[in-house]
Amino acid sequence: MAFIKNGSLFDSNKCRALYKISGYCLGVVRSILKSLFPIVLLNV
Protein backbone atom coordinates (compact mmCIF):
# COMPACT_ATOMS: atom_id res chain seq x y z
CA MET A 1 0.00 0.00 0.00
CA ALA A 2 3.06 2.26 0.05
CA PHE A 3 2.69 3.21 -3.60
CA ILE A 4 -0.79 4.62 -2.91
CA LYS A 5 0.58 6.93 -0.20
CA ASN A 6 3.35 8.10 -2.53
CA GLY A 7 0.99 9.80 -4.95
CA SER A 8 3.77 11.70 -6.69
CA LEU A 9 5.38 8.49 -7.94
CA PHE A 10 2.27 6.61 -9.01
CA ASP A 11 -0.62 8.35 -10.74
CA SER A 12 -3.99 6.76 -11.45
CA ASN A 13 -2.98 5.75 -14.98
CA LYS A 14 -0.04 3.71 -13.73
CA CYS A 15 -2.26 2.05 -11.12
CA ARG A 16 -4.79 1.14 -13.82
CA ALA A 17 -2.02 -0.32 -15.96
CA LEU A 18 -0.81 -2.39 -13.02
CA TYR A 19 -4.35 -3.66 -12.40
CA LYS A 20 -4.72 -4.61 -16.08
CA ILE A 21 -1.37 -6.44 -16.10
CA SER A 22 -2.17 -8.31 -12.88
CA GLY A 23 -5.64 -9.21 -14.17
CA TYR A 24 -4.16 -10.46 -17.45
CA CYS A 25 -1.61 -12.59 -15.57
CA LEU A 26 -4.39 -14.06 -13.42
CA GLY A 27 -6.37 -14.93 -16.54
CA VAL A 28 -3.37 -16.66 -18.10
CA VAL A 29 -2.71 -18.64 -14.91
CA ARG A 30 -6.38 -19.66 -14.73
CA SER A 31 -6.40 -20.85 -18.35
CA ILE A 32 -3.20 -22.84 -17.78
CA LEU A 33 -4.66 -24.44 -14.65
CA LYS A 34 -7.87 -25.29 -16.51
CA SER A 35 -5.92 -26.97 -19.30
CA LEU A 36 -3.65 -28.85 -16.88
CA PHE A 37 -6.34 -29.98 -14.43
CA PRO A 38 -7.94 -32.68 -16.63
CA ILE A 39 -4.49 -34.11 -17.42
CA VAL A 40 -3.61 -34.28 -13.73
CA LEU A 41 -6.95 -35.92 -12.90
CA LEU A 42 -6.50 -38.50 -15.68
CA ASN A 43 -2.98 -39.36 -14.57
CA VAL A 44 -4.12 -39.90 -10.99
MARBA-3410 file (N, C-alpha, C, O; in Angstrom, 1 decimal):
44
0.8,-1.2,0.0,0.0,0.0,0.0,0.9,1.3,0.0,0.3,2.4,0.0 ~ 2.2,1.1,0.0,3.1,2.3,0.1,3.0,3.1,-1.2,3.1,4.3,-1.1 ~ 2.7,2.5,-2.4,2.7,3.2,-3.6,1.5,4.1,-3.7,1.5,5.1,-4.4 ~ 0.4,3.8,-2.9,-0.8,4.6,-2.9,-0.5,5.9,-2.1,-1.0,7.0,-2.5 ~ 0.2,5.8,-1.0,0.6,6.9,-0.2,1.5,7.9,-1.0,1.4,9.1,-0.9
2.4,7.3,-1.8,3.4,8.1,-2.5,2.7,8.5,-3.8,3.1,8.0,-4.9 ~ 1.8,9.4,-3.8,1.0,9.8,-4.9,1.8,10.4,-6.0,1.5,10.4,-7.2 ~ 3.0,11.0,-5.7,3.8,11.7,-6.7,4.4,10.7,-7.6,4.7,11.0,-8.8 ~ 4.7,9.5,-7.1,5.4,8.5,-7.9,4.4,7.7,-8.8,4.7,7.4,-10.0 ~ 3.2,7.4,-8.3,2.3,6.6,-9.0,1.0,7.4,-9.2,0.3,7.7,-8.2
0.7,7.7,-10.5,-0.6,8.4,-10.7,-1.7,7.3,-11.0,-1.3,6.1,-11.1 ~ -2.9,7.7,-11.3,-4.0,6.8,-11.4,-3.8,5.9,-12.7,-4.2,4.8,-12.7 ~ -3.2,6.5,-13.7,-3.0,5.7,-15.0,-2.0,4.6,-14.8,-2.3,3.5,-15.3 ~ -1.0,4.8,-14.0,0.0,3.7,-13.7,-0.7,2.6,-12.9,-0.5,1.4,-13.1 ~ -1.6,3.0,-11.9,-2.3,2.1,-11.1,-3.2,1.2,-12.0,-3.3,0.0,-11.8
-3.9,1.9,-12.9,-4.8,1.1,-13.8,-4.0,0.2,-14.7,-4.5,-1.0,-14.9 ~ -2.8,0.6,-15.1,-2.0,-0.3,-16.0,-1.6,-1.5,-15.1,-1.6,-2.7,-15.6 ~ -1.2,-1.3,-13.9,-0.8,-2.4,-13.0,-2.0,-3.4,-12.8,-1.8,-4.6,-12.8 ~ -3.2,-2.8,-12.6,-4.3,-3.7,-12.4,-4.6,-4.5,-13.6,-4.9,-5.7,-13.6 ~ -4.5,-3.9,-14.8,-4.7,-4.6,-16.1,-3.7,-5.7,-16.3,-4.1,-6.8,-16.6
-2.4,-5.4,-16.0,-1.4,-6.4,-16.1,-1.6,-7.6,-15.1,-1.5,-8.8,-15.5 ~ -1.9,-7.3,-13.9,-2.2,-8.3,-12.9,-3.4,-9.1,-13.3,-3.4,-10.4,-13.1 ~ -4.4,-8.5,-13.8,-5.6,-9.2,-14.2,-5.3,-10.1,-15.4,-5.9,-11.2,-15.4 ~ -4.5,-9.6,-16.3,-4.2,-10.5,-17.4,-3.4,-11.7,-17.0,-3.6,-12.8,-17.5 ~ -2.4,-11.5,-16.1,-1.6,-12.6,-15.6,-2.5,-13.6,-14.9,-2.3,-14.8,-15.0
-3.5,-13.1,-14.1,-4.4,-14.1,-13.4,-5.2,-14.9,-14.4,-5.4,-16.1,-14.2 ~ -5.6,-14.2,-15.5,-6.4,-14.9,-16.5,-5.5,-16.0,-17.2,-6.0,-17.1,-17.5 ~ -4.3,-15.7,-17.5,-3.4,-16.7,-18.1,-3.2,-17.8,-17.2,-3.2,-19.0,-17.6 ~ -2.9,-17.6,-15.9,-2.7,-18.6,-14.9,-4.0,-19.5,-14.8,-3.8,-20.7,-14.7 ~ -5.1,-18.9,-14.8,-6.4,-19.7,-14.7,-6.5,-20.6,-15.9,-6.9,-21.7,-15.8
-6.3,-20.0,-17.1,-6.4,-20.9,-18.3,-5.4,-22.0,-18.3,-5.7,-23.1,-18.8 ~ -4.2,-21.8,-17.9,-3.2,-22.8,-17.8,-3.7,-23.9,-16.8,-3.6,-25.1,-17.1 ~ -4.2,-23.5,-15.6,-4.7,-24.4,-14.6,-5.8,-25.2,-15.2,-5.9,-26.5,-15.0 ~ -6.7,-24.6,-15.9,-7.9,-25.3,-16.5,-7.4,-26.3,-17.5,-8.0,-27.4,-17.6 ~ -6.4,-26.0,-18.3,-5.9,-27.0,-19.3,-5.1,-28.1,-18.7,-5.1,-29.2,-19.2
-4.5,-27.8,-17.5,-3.6,-28.9,-16.9,-4.5,-29.7,-16.0,-4.1,-30.9,-15.7 ~ -5.6,-29.2,-15.4,-6.3,-30.0,-14.4,-6.8,-31.3,-14.9,-6.7,-32.3,-14.3 ~ -7.5,-31.4,-16.1,-7.9,-32.7,-16.6,-6.8,-33.7,-16.8,-7.0,-34.9,-16.5 ~ -5.6,-33.2,-17.2,-4.5,-34.1,-17.4,-4.1,-34.7,-16.1,-3.8,-35.9,-16.0 ~ -4.0,-33.8,-15.1,-3.6,-34.3,-13.7,-4.6,-35.3,-13.2,-4.2,-36.3,-12.6
-5.9,-35.0,-13.4,-6.9,-35.9,-12.9,-6.9,-37.3,-13.6,-7.1,-38.3,-13.0 ~ -6.6,-37.2,-14.9,-6.5,-38.5,-15.7,-5.3,-39.3,-15.3,-5.4,-40.5,-15.2 ~ -4.2,-38.6,-15.0,-3.0,-39.4,-14.6,-3.1,-40.0,-13.2,-2.5,-41.0,-12.9 ~ -3.9,-39.3,-12.3,-4.1,-39.9,-11.0,-5.1,-41.1,-11.1,-5.4,-41.7,-10.1
END
